[in-house]
Amino acid sequence: MPEGTVWVHCGSGYRAAAAASLLARSGRRVVHIDDAYSHAADAGLPIATPDETPS
C-alpha cells in the first residue's frame, strides 16, 4: 500500500466512515471527506481512481 495520507469519500458518507475507521485502526493517516467531493477537482485537488495515477 502506498505511503501517505488516505482520503476517503462516498456519496452517503457511511461507507467512507467505515473505511476510514478500518484504515485508521491499521495505522494509516486518514482524512474522511464529509462534503461535496464533486468539487474537489475544481479546488485543485489531484483526483485518481484505483486504475489511474493522480491528475
N, CA, C and O atoms as a Tripos MOL2 file, in Angstrom:
@<TRIPOS>MOLECULE
protein
  220   219    55     0     0
PROTEIN
NO_CHARGES

@<TRIPOS>ATOM
      1 N           0.8500   -1.1740    0.0000 N.3       1 MET1
      2 CA          0.0000    0.0000    0.0000 C.3       1 MET1
      3 C           0.8990    1.2410    0.0000 C.2       1 MET1
      4 O           1.8880    1.2790    0.7320 O.2       1 MET1
      5 N           0.5730    2.2480   -0.8020 N.am      2 PRO2
      6 CA          1.3920    3.4670   -0.8510 C.3       2 PRO2
      7 C           1.4280    4.1870    0.4950 C.2       2 PRO2
      8 O           0.4920    4.1050    1.2910 O.2       2 PRO2
      9 N           2.5280    4.8890    0.7250 N.am      3 GLU3
     10 CA          2.6750    5.6890    1.9350 C.3       3 GLU3
     11 C           1.8270    6.9510    1.8350 C.2       3 GLU3
     12 O           1.3480    7.2970    0.7540 O.2       3 GLU3
     13 N           1.6420    7.6310    2.9480 N.am      4 GLY4
     14 CA          0.9620    8.9160    2.9450 C.3       4 GLY4
     15 C          -0.4450    8.8530    3.4820 C.2       4 GLY4
     16 O          -0.9340    7.8040    3.9000 O.2       4 GLY4
     17 N          -1.0730    9.9870    3.4580 N.am      5 THR5
     18 CA         -2.4420   10.1340    3.9490 C.3       5 THR5
     19 C          -3.4260    9.6190    2.9150 C.2       5 THR5
     20 O          -3.2610    9.8510    1.7170 O.2       5 THR5
     21 N          -4.4500    8.9190    3.3820 N.am      6 VAL6
     22 CA         -5.5020    8.3950    2.5200 C.3       6 VAL6
     23 C          -6.7530    9.2310    2.7500 C.2       6 VAL6
     24 O          -7.1930    9.4060    3.8870 O.2       6 VAL6
     25 N          -7.3230    9.7460    1.6620 N.am      7 TRP7
     26 CA         -8.5760   10.4930    1.7340 C.3       7 TRP7
     27 C          -9.6870    9.5770    1.2760 C.2       7 TRP7
     28 O          -9.5730    8.9480    0.2240 O.2       7 TRP7
     29 N         -10.7650    9.4880    2.0450 N.am      8 VAL8
     30 CA        -11.8870    8.6180    1.6740 C.3       8 VAL8
     31 C         -13.1820    9.4180    1.5980 C.2       8 VAL8
     32 O         -13.4030   10.3580    2.3620 O.2       8 VAL8
     33 N         -14.0250    9.0180    0.6600 N.am      9 HIS9
     34 CA        -15.3030    9.6890    0.4520 C.3       9 HIS9
     35 C         -16.2660    8.7250   -0.2100 C.2       9 HIS9
     36 O         -15.8500    7.8790   -1.0010 O.2       9 HIS9
     37 N         -17.5440    8.8400    0.1000 N.am     10 CYS10
     38 CA        -18.5980    8.1540   -0.6430 C.3      10 CYS10
     39 C         -19.8220    9.0740   -0.6420 C.2      10 CYS10
     40 O         -19.9000   10.0250    0.1350 O.2      10 CYS10
     41 N         -20.7530    8.7770   -1.5060 N.am     11 GLY11
     42 CA        -21.9120    9.6480   -1.6650 C.3      11 GLY11
     43 C         -22.7280    9.8530   -0.4010 C.2      11 GLY11
     44 O         -23.1680   10.9680   -0.1210 O.2      11 GLY11
     45 N         -22.9340    8.7870    0.3670 N.am     12 SER12
     46 CA        -23.7640    8.9200    1.5620 C.3      12 SER12
     47 C         -22.9500    9.1770    2.8250 C.2      12 SER12
     48 O         -23.4820    9.6720    3.8190 O.2      12 SER12
     49 N         -21.6640    8.8450    2.7900 N.am     13 GLY13
     50 CA        -20.8130    9.0360    3.9590 C.3      13 GLY13
     51 C         -20.6200    7.8000    4.8030 C.2      13 GLY13
     52 O         -19.6230    7.6990    5.5180 O.2      13 GLY13
     53 N         -21.5500    6.8470    4.7430 N.am     14 TYR14
     54 CA        -21.4760    5.6650    5.6070 C.3      14 TYR14
     55 C         -20.2840    4.7780    5.2510 C.2      14 TYR14
     56 O         -19.5100    4.3970    6.1300 O.2      14 TYR14
     57 N         -20.1330    4.4470    3.9710 N.am     15 ARG15
     58 CA        -19.0350    3.5560    3.5600 C.3      15 ARG15
     59 C         -17.6880    4.2050    3.8260 C.2      15 ARG15
     60 O         -16.7490    3.5350    4.2540 O.2      15 ARG15
     61 N         -17.5870    5.5050    3.5740 N.am     16 ALA16
     62 CA        -16.3250    6.1990    3.8210 C.3      16 ALA16
     63 C         -15.9900    6.2030    5.3080 C.2      16 ALA16
     64 O         -14.8260    6.0540    5.6800 O.2      16 ALA16
     65 N         -16.9930    6.3720    6.1540 N.am     17 ALA17
     66 CA        -16.7490    6.3520    7.5950 C.3      17 ALA17
     67 C         -16.2380    4.9890    8.0380 C.2      17 ALA17
     68 O         -15.3230    4.9010    8.8570 O.2      17 ALA17
     69 N         -16.8270    3.9260    7.4990 N.am     18 ALA18
     70 CA        -16.3830    2.5670    7.8380 C.3      18 ALA18
     71 C         -14.9620    2.3380    7.3320 C.2      18 ALA18
     72 O         -14.1270    1.7930    8.0530 O.2      18 ALA18
     73 N         -14.6830    2.7520    6.0970 N.am     19 ALA19
     74 CA        -13.3430    2.5830    5.5290 C.3      19 ALA19
     75 C         -12.3130    3.3840    6.3190 C.2      19 ALA19
     76 O         -11.2240    2.8880    6.6080 O.2      19 ALA19
     77 N         -12.6570    4.6150    6.6660 N.am     20 ALA20
     78 CA        -11.7370    5.4640    7.4270 C.3      20 ALA20
     79 C         -11.4110    4.8340    8.7740 C.2      20 ALA20
     80 O         -10.2640    4.8640    9.2190 O.2      20 ALA20
     81 N         -12.4050    4.2740    9.4080 N.am     21 SER21
     82 CA        -12.1970    3.6330   10.7010 C.3      21 SER21
     83 C         -11.2420    2.4400   10.5790 C.2      21 SER21
     84 O         -10.3210    2.2910   11.3820 O.2      21 SER21
     85 N         -11.4660    1.6040    9.5820 N.am     22 LEU22
     86 CA        -10.6070    0.4340    9.3890 C.3      22 LEU22
     87 C          -9.1760    0.8440    9.0260 C.2      22 LEU22
     88 O          -8.2130    0.2700    9.5330 O.2      22 LEU22
     89 N          -9.0460    1.8240    8.1600 N.am     23 LEU23
     90 CA         -7.7110    2.2920    7.7830 C.3      23 LEU23
     91 C          -6.9720    2.8970    8.9750 C.2      23 LEU23
     92 O          -5.7840    2.6400    9.1710 O.2      23 LEU23
     93 N          -7.6740    3.6960    9.7630 N.am     24 ALA24
     94 CA         -7.0520    4.3110   10.9410 C.3      24 ALA24
     95 C          -6.6180    3.2500   11.9430 C.2      24 ALA24
     96 O          -5.5530    3.3640   12.5500 O.2      24 ALA24
     97 N          -7.4260    2.2350   12.1150 N.am     25 ARG25
     98 CA         -7.0710    1.1510   13.0320 C.3      25 ARG25
     99 C          -5.8070    0.4250   12.6070 C.2      25 ARG25
    100 O          -5.0500   -0.0720   13.4410 O.2      25 ARG25
    101 N          -5.5850    0.3690   11.2740 N.am     26 SER26
    102 CA         -4.3960   -0.3100   10.7700 C.3      26 SER26
    103 C          -3.1720    0.6160   10.7400 C.2      26 SER26
    104 O          -2.1110    0.2330   10.2470 O.2      26 SER26
    105 N          -3.3260    1.8350   11.2680 N.am     27 GLY27
    106 CA         -2.2040    2.7350   11.3970 C.3      27 GLY27
    107 C          -2.0560    3.7610   10.2830 C.2      27 GLY27
    108 O          -1.0750    4.5040   10.2570 O.2      27 GLY27
    109 N          -3.0060    3.8130    9.3700 N.am     28 ARG28
    110 CA         -2.9290    4.7860    8.2800 C.3      28 ARG28
    111 C          -3.4130    6.1470    8.7450 C.2      28 ARG28
    112 O          -4.2500    6.2440    9.6420 O.2      28 ARG28
    113 N          -2.8790    7.2070    8.1280 N.am     29 ARG29
    114 CA         -3.3930    8.5640    8.3550 C.3      29 ARG29
    115 C          -4.5540    8.7450    7.3910 C.2      29 ARG29
    116 O          -4.4040    8.5290    6.1880 O.2      29 ARG29
    117 N          -5.7120    9.1390    7.9110 N.am     30 VAL30
    118 CA         -6.9390    9.1650    7.1100 C.3      30 VAL30
    119 C          -7.6150   10.5270    7.2120 C.2      30 VAL30
    120 O          -7.6790   11.1270    8.2860 O.2      30 VAL30
    121 N          -8.1170   11.0030    6.0790 N.am     31 VAL31
    122 CA         -8.9780   12.1770    6.0410 C.3      31 VAL31
    123 C         -10.3140   11.7050    5.5070 C.2      31 VAL31
    124 O         -10.4050   11.2600    4.3630 O.2      31 VAL31
    125 N         -11.3510   11.7970    6.3240 N.am     32 HIS32
    126 CA        -12.7000   11.4280    5.9040 C.3      32 HIS32
    127 C         -13.3790   12.6850    5.3680 C.2      32 HIS32
    128 O         -13.6580   13.6230    6.1150 O.2      32 HIS32
    129 N         -13.6360   12.6860    4.0750 N.am     33 ILE33
    130 CA        -14.2430   13.8540    3.4360 C.3      33 ILE33
    131 C         -15.7490   13.7420    3.5850 C.2      33 ILE33
    132 O         -16.3670   12.8230    3.0480 O.2      33 ILE33
    133 N         -16.3280   14.6650    4.3060 N.am     34 ASP34
    134 CA        -17.7630   14.6540    4.5830 C.3      34 ASP34
    135 C         -18.4000   15.8890    3.9520 C.2      34 ASP34
    136 O         -19.0710   16.6710    4.6250 O.2      34 ASP34
    137 N         -18.1750   16.0500    2.6390 N.am     35 ASP35
    138 CA        -18.6620   17.2360    1.9470 C.3      35 ASP35
    139 C         -18.8440   16.8950    0.4710 C.2      35 ASP35
    140 O         -18.6530   15.7450    0.0770 O.2      35 ASP35
    141 N         -19.2010   17.8510   -0.3260 N.am     36 ALA36
    142 CA        -19.4300   17.6580   -1.7580 C.3      36 ALA36
    143 C         -18.1010   17.4750   -2.4730 C.2      36 ALA36
    144 O         -17.5090   18.4430   -2.9510 O.2      36 ALA36
    145 N         -17.6430   16.2600   -2.5460 N.am     37 TYR37
    146 CA        -16.3480   15.9540   -3.1490 C.3      37 TYR37
    147 C         -16.3530   16.1720   -4.6620 C.2      37 TYR37
    148 O         -15.2900   16.2070   -5.2820 O.2      37 TYR37
    149 N         -17.5150   16.3140   -5.2530 N.am     38 SER38
    150 CA        -17.5950   16.5330   -6.6910 C.3      38 SER38
    151 C         -16.8980   17.8290   -7.1020 C.2      38 SER38
    152 O         -16.5930   18.0170   -8.2790 O.2      38 SER38
    153 N         -16.6450   18.7160   -6.1550 N.am     39 HIS39
    154 CA        -15.9810   19.9850   -6.4500 C.3      39 HIS39
    155 C         -14.4790   19.9410   -6.1600 C.2      39 HIS39
    156 O         -13.8010   20.9620   -6.2680 O.2      39 HIS39
    157 N         -13.9560   18.7720   -5.7940 N.am     40 ALA40
    158 CA        -12.5550   18.6570   -5.4070 C.3      40 ALA40
    159 C         -11.6090   19.0150   -6.5490 C.2      40 ALA40
    160 O         -10.6300   19.7290   -6.3330 O.2      40 ALA40
    161 N         -11.8820   18.5340   -7.7480 N.am     41 ALA41
    162 CA        -11.0080   18.8400   -8.8820 C.3      41 ALA41
    163 C         -11.0100   20.3350   -9.1710 C.2      41 ALA41
    164 O          -9.9720   20.9100   -9.4980 O.2      41 ALA41
    165 N         -12.1770   20.9640   -9.0510 N.am     42 ASP42
    166 CA        -12.2610   22.4150   -9.2620 C.3      42 ASP42
    167 C         -11.4300   23.1770   -8.2350 C.2      42 ASP42
    168 O         -10.9510   24.2780   -8.5110 O.2      42 ASP42
    169 N         -11.2600   22.5890   -7.0490 N.am     43 ALA43
    170 CA        -10.4850   23.2260   -5.9940 C.3      43 ALA43
    171 C          -8.9870   22.9610   -6.1450 C.2      43 ALA43
    172 O          -8.1810   23.4630   -5.3620 O.2      43 ALA43
    173 N          -8.6150   22.1610   -7.1670 N.am     44 GLY44
    174 CA         -7.2080   21.8990   -7.4190 C.3      44 GLY44
    175 C          -6.6420   20.6530   -6.7730 C.2      44 GLY44
    176 O          -5.4320   20.4320   -6.8220 O.2      44 GLY44
    177 N          -7.4950   19.8250   -6.1640 N.am     45 LEU45
    178 CA         -7.0070   18.5910   -5.5530 C.3      45 LEU45
    179 C          -6.7410   17.5430   -6.6350 C.2      45 LEU45
    180 O          -7.5290   17.4270   -7.5730 O.2      45 LEU45
    181 N          -5.6470   16.7750   -6.5300 N.am     46 PRO46
    182 CA         -5.4050   15.7120   -7.5040 C.3      46 PRO46
    183 C          -6.4100   14.5860   -7.3100 C.2      46 PRO46
    184 O          -6.6510   14.1490   -6.1840 O.2      46 PRO46
    185 N          -6.9890   14.1230   -8.3930 N.am     47 ILE47
    186 CA         -8.0260   13.0860   -8.3420 C.3      47 ILE47
    187 C          -7.5030   11.8360   -9.0510 C.2      47 ILE47
    188 O          -6.9110   11.9450  -10.1240 O.2      47 ILE47
    189 N          -7.7090   10.6650   -8.4760 N.am     48 ALA48
    190 CA         -7.3150    9.4070   -9.0970 C.3      48 ALA48
    191 C          -8.3570    8.3500   -8.7940 C.2      48 ALA48
    192 O          -8.9780    8.3690   -7.7320 O.2      48 ALA48
    193 N          -8.5470    7.4350   -9.7170 N.am     49 THR49
    194 CA         -9.3660    6.2580   -9.4870 C.3      49 THR49
    195 C          -8.4060    5.1090   -9.2020 C.2      49 THR49
    196 O          -7.1980    5.2820   -9.3660 O.2      49 THR49
    197 N          -8.8880    3.9510   -8.7850 N.am     50 PRO50
    198 CA         -7.9780    2.8410   -8.4760 C.3      50 PRO50
    199 C          -7.0620    2.4490   -9.6390 C.2      50 PRO50
    200 O          -5.9930    1.8840   -9.4110 O.2      50 PRO50
    201 N          -7.4570    2.7340  -10.8620 N.am     51 ASP51
    202 CA         -6.6630    2.3350  -12.0310 C.3      51 ASP51
    203 C          -5.8350    3.4670  -12.6180 C.2      51 ASP51
    204 O          -5.2360    3.2920  -13.6790 O.2      51 ASP51
    205 N          -5.7800    4.6130  -11.9710 N.am     52 GLU52
    206 CA         -5.0830    5.7820  -12.5110 C.3      52 GLU52
    207 C          -4.1030    6.3540  -11.5100 C.2      52 GLU52
    208 O          -4.1720    6.0710  -10.3140 O.2      52 GLU52
    209 N          -3.1870    7.1660  -12.0190 N.am     53 THR53
    210 CA         -2.3400    7.9770  -11.1440 C.3      53 THR53
    211 C          -3.0140    9.3370  -11.0220 C.2      53 THR53
    212 O          -3.7850    9.7170  -11.9030 O.2      53 THR53
    213 N          -2.7400   10.0810   -9.9500 N.am     54 PRO54
    214 CA         -3.4010   11.3850   -9.7760 C.3      54 PRO54
    215 C          -3.1430   12.3230  -10.9490 C.2      54 PRO54
    216 O          -2.0640   12.3210  -11.5420 O.2      54 PRO54
    217 N          -4.1580   13.1250  -11.2720 N.am     55 SER55
    218 CA         -4.0030   14.1030  -12.3560 C.3      55 SER55
    219 C          -3.5380   15.4330  -11.8140 C.2      55 SER55
    220 O          -3.3510   16.3800  -12.5780 O.2      55 SER55
@<TRIPOS>BOND
     1     1     2 1
     2     2     3 1
     3     3     4 2
     4     3     5 am
     5     5     6 1
     6     6     7 1
     7     7     8 2
     8     7     9 am
     9     9    10 1
    10    10    11 1
    11    11    12 2
    12    11    13 am
    13    13    14 1
    14    14    15 1
    15    15    16 2
    16    15    17 am
    17    17    18 1
    18    18    19 1
    19    19    20 2
    20    19    21 am
    21    21    22 1
    22    22    23 1
    23    23    24 2
    24    23    25 am
    25    25    26 1
    26    26    27 1
    27    27    28 2
    28    27    29 am
    29    29    30 1
    30    30    31 1
    31    31    32 2
    32    31    33 am
    33    33    34 1
    34    34    35 1
    35    35    36 2
    36    35    37 am
    37    37    38 1
    38    38    39 1
    39    39    40 2
    40    39    41 am
    41    41    42 1
    42    42    43 1
    43    43    44 2
    44    43    45 am
    45    45    46 1
    46    46    47 1
    47    47    48 2
    48    47    49 am
    49    49    50 1
    50    50    51 1
    51    51    52 2
    52    51    53 am
    53    53    54 1
    54    54    55 1
    55    55    56 2
    56    55    57 am
    57    57    58 1
    58    58    59 1
    59    59    60 2
    60    59    61 am
    61    61    62 1
    62    62    63 1
    63    63    64 2
    64    63    65 am
    65    65    66 1
    66    66    67 1
    67    67    68 2
    68    67    69 am
    69    69    70 1
    70    70    71 1
    71    71    72 2
    72    71    73 am
    73    73    74 1
    74    74    75 1
    75    75    76 2
    76    75    77 am
    77    77    78 1
    78    78    79 1
    79    79    80 2
    80    79    81 am
    81    81    82 1
    82    82    83 1
    83    83    84 2
    84    83    85 am
    85    85    86 1
    86    86    87 1
    87    87    88 2
    88    87    89 am
    89    89    90 1
    90    90    91 1
    91    91    92 2
    92    91    93 am
    93    93    94 1
    94    94    95 1
    95    95    96 2
    96    95    97 am
    97    97    98 1
    98    98    99 1
    99    99   100 2
   100    99   101 am
   101   101   102 1
   102   102   103 1
   103   103   104 2
   104   103   105 am
   105   105   106 1
   106   106   107 1
   107   107   108 2
   108   107   109 am
   109   109   110 1
   110   110   111 1
   111   111   112 2
   112   111   113 am
   113   113   114 1
   114   114   115 1
   115   115   116 2
   116   115   117 am
   117   117   118 1
   118   118   119 1
   119   119   120 2
   120   119   121 am
   121   121   122 1
   122   122   123 1
   123   123   124 2
   124   123   125 am
   125   125   126 1
   126   126   127 1
   127   127   128 2
   128   127   129 am
   129   129   130 1
   130   130   131 1
   131   131   132 2
   132   131   133 am
   133   133   134 1
   134   134   135 1
   135   135   136 2
   136   135   137 am
   137   137   138 1
   138   138   139 1
   139   139   140 2
   140   139   141 am
   141   141   142 1
   142   142   143 1
   143   143   144 2
   144   143   145 am
   145   145   146 1
   146   146   147 1
   147   147   148 2
   148   147   149 am
   149   149   150 1
   150   150   151 1
   151   151   152 2
   152   151   153 am
   153   153   154 1
   154   154   155 1
   155   155   156 2
   156   155   157 am
   157   157   158 1
   158   158   159 1
   159   159   160 2
   160   159   161 am
   161   161   162 1
   162   162   163 1
   163   163   164 2
   164   163   165 am
   165   165   166 1
   166   166   167 1
   167   167   168 2
   168   167   169 am
   169   169   170 1
   170   170   171 1
   171   171   172 2
   172   171   173 am
   173   173   174 1
   174   174   175 1
   175   175   176 2
   176   175   177 am
   177   177   178 1
   178   178   179 1
   179   179   180 2
   180   179   181 am
   181   181   182 1
   182   182   183 1
   183   183   184 2
   184   183   185 am
   185   185   186 1
   186   186   187 1
   187   187   188 2
   188   187   189 am
   189   189   190 1
   190   190   191 1
   191   191   192 2
   192   191   193 am
   193   193   194 1
   194   194   195 1
   195   195   196 2
   196   195   197 am
   197   197   198 1
   198   198   199 1
   199   199   200 2
   200   199   201 am
   201   201   202 1
   202   202   203 1
   203   203   204 2
   204   203   205 am
   205   205   206 1
   206   206   207 1
   207   207   208 2
   208   207   209 am
   209   209   210 1
   210   210   211 1
   211   211   212 2
   212   211   213 am
   213   213   214 1
   214   214   215 1
   215   215   216 2
   216   215   217 am
   217   217   218 1
   218   218   219 1
   219   219   220 2
@<TRIPOS>SUBSTRUCTURE
     1 MET1         2 RESIDUE 1 A MET
     2 PRO2         6 RESIDUE 1 A PRO
     3 GLU3        10 RESIDUE 1 A GLU
     4 GLY4        14 RESIDUE 1 A GLY
     5 THR5        18 RESIDUE 1 A THR
     6 VAL6        22 RESIDUE 1 A VAL
     7 TRP7        26 RESIDUE 1 A TRP
     8 VAL8        30 RESIDUE 1 A VAL
     9 HIS9        34 RESIDUE 1 A HIS
    10 CYS10       38 RESIDUE 1 A CYS
    11 GLY11       42 RESIDUE 1 A GLY
    12 SER12       46 RESIDUE 1 A SER
    13 GLY13       50 RESIDUE 1 A GLY
    14 TYR14       54 RESIDUE 1 A TYR
    15 ARG15       58 RESIDUE 1 A ARG
    16 ALA16       62 RESIDUE 1 A ALA
    17 ALA17       66 RESIDUE 1 A ALA
    18 ALA18       70 RESIDUE 1 A ALA
    19 ALA19       74 RESIDUE 1 A ALA
    20 ALA20       78 RESIDUE 1 A ALA
    21 SER21       82 RESIDUE 1 A SER
    22 LEU22       86 RESIDUE 1 A LEU
    23 LEU23       90 RESIDUE 1 A LEU
    24 ALA24       94 RESIDUE 1 A ALA
    25 ARG25       98 RESIDUE 1 A ARG
    26 SER26      102 RESIDUE 1 A SER
    27 GLY27      106 RESIDUE 1 A GLY
    28 ARG28      110 RESIDUE 1 A ARG
    29 ARG29      114 RESIDUE 1 A ARG
    30 VAL30      118 RESIDUE 1 A VAL
    31 VAL31      122 RESIDUE 1 A VAL
    32 HIS32      126 RESIDUE 1 A HIS
    33 ILE33      130 RESIDUE 1 A ILE
    34 ASP34      134 RESIDUE 1 A ASP
    35 ASP35      138 RESIDUE 1 A ASP
    36 ALA36      142 RESIDUE 1 A ALA
    37 TYR37      146 RESIDUE 1 A TYR
    38 SER38      150 RESIDUE 1 A SER
    39 HIS39      154 RESIDUE 1 A HIS
    40 ALA40      158 RESIDUE 1 A ALA
    41 ALA41      162 RESIDUE 1 A ALA
    42 ASP42      166 RESIDUE 1 A ASP
    43 ALA43      170 RESIDUE 1 A ALA
    44 GLY44      174 RESIDUE 1 A GLY
    45 LEU45      178 RESIDUE 1 A LEU
    46 PRO46      182 RESIDUE 1 A PRO
    47 ILE47      186 RESIDUE 1 A ILE
    48 ALA48      190 RESIDUE 1 A ALA
    49 THR49      194 RESIDUE 1 A THR
    50 PRO50      198 RESIDUE 1 A PRO
    51 ASP51      202 RESIDUE 1 A ASP
    52 GLU52      206 RESIDUE 1 A GLU
    53 THR53      210 RESIDUE 1 A THR
    54 PRO54      214 RESIDUE 1 A PRO
    55 SER55      218 RESIDUE 1 A SER
